[in-house]
Amino acid sequence: MRRILTCLLLILALPASAQIYKYTDANGNTVFTNQPPDGQNAETVELPATNTVEAQPLTTPPSTPAGVVSPASYAVLELTGLPSDEAMRANNGTFSVGVQLEPRLAATHRLRLLLDGQPYGQPSNVPRLQLSNVERGEHSLAVEILNGEQSIQQSASVTFTVQRVNTSSPALRPPPPPPTPKPAS
């Protein structure tokens, strides 16, 4: 299989580096080759010039001066996957939330969560973000879009409650050991 692939690639590269000849064999088949056949009347095939594209000069996007926030460019920026009416059950405090964006996240932008108004986790370009070991109780959560270290847009804050298993609950305690039998007298 590798030989066939190699031969095909070489045949594709031939027009760029060799003369092509065309002739008809004894069975009436048209044959193209890079070597003129002995004893055959072969035509030289003139290939059209290959297409070329000139490299365009690189342009850098205009940068905003330090301290100036660029205008928000996302029409939709909101968190999804958080309950609105009931508490979120997360026994170990780990859960994930989605981020709905329109248009798609720009290549230079990153998403970061704000848990109770404080940055949470590493910035990411994935619209599904995970939280770990969040304490039980009421929290607020928002997502911000970063361009480098600069926040350029923030979603509305969503308030939710985390419900975790209470480890001091009698239902979670191990059962007491069975009573030891009394020696017979």
Buried (B, 14 or more C-beta within 10 A) or exposed (E): EEEEEEEEEEEEEBBEEEBBBEBEEEEEEEEEBEEEEEEEEBEEEEEEEEEEEEEEEEEEEEEEEEEEEEEEEBEEBBBEEBEEEEBBEBEEBEBEBBBBBEEEBBEEBBBBBBBEEEEBBEBBEEBEBEBEEBEBEEBEBBBBBBBEEEBBBBBEBBEBEBBBEEEEEEEEEEEEEEEEEEEEE
